[in-house]
């Protein structure tokens, strides 16, 4: 009888055994929906093409490497602090309603982010999510108390080295269960403290334990108080994420009165560009192997720039010497000079 190698199940924390949820909608269905003609539909073919790329799920892609690193860190933090682990969502359809993306998050009805000059609409009430916060309320409402949700987000924007109309965000949310006798103020202070702890630890995990960072007050309609975290990198302060204690009204809209929690949102490209020294956001979309092959180790490494010209393979033909030729002579490049017209 052969023995199966099993991890003794009792030695594994039950929290580690929690399933990873990954609900999805077929990209082909999503793409069909994006193409349905409507007076308000302002989604160009160039954007539709990006929808099934899912760079954050592509093995060895820098965005996937960062995503996995953050998920592993957050779940280790949860385990060390005796909190429930985060459920992972990373394949939700990017099509959401105006209610999910704006109303549930208390975004004012005349806010610029709702305008069709900033957002890609399918029709009056459906759009491509502009941030992963669009999924917060649906999970809170359905009782998921701790989750990380990663996805592609879409904003009509100019294109340059640091802006692209499609990029990737990760949303983190934790709702707490307090005993009846804990006051609202105490509960919110504990939550704010936990939020700053997990994110300070994350910055150290990504940028090194000696990295300089600072908290600044910020404003988001769906969190109060709200903060941003800045990290010093190459002598400049860079904003790496936004976060805060979830607004009571957001919780109430999810039928969770007297429940409190925190949320954060971070941009994966921003982090990856800093950590891998990737100078241009458009490189993430490259199919060039000179890009993708650099990240095979799944480690954070320094990106090596390469020619802007495409890869160009050449067949080489030459006359064989009468005495014959050993292949090693070719590799050693002995007496042979190759002339090439390719000066890329
Ligand atoms: N959704 C916000 C943005 O895109 C970030 C955020 C997420 C802020 C969660 C607070 C809480 O800028």
Boltz pocket constraint, residues with backbone or C-beta under 6 A from the ligand:
constraints:
  - pocket:
      binder: B
      contacts: [[A, 130], [A, 131], [A, 132], [A, 133], [A, 171], [A, 172], [A, 220], [A, 223], [A, 227], [A, 242], [A, 243], [A, 244], [A, 263], [A, 264], [A, 265], [A, 266]]
      max_distance: 6.0
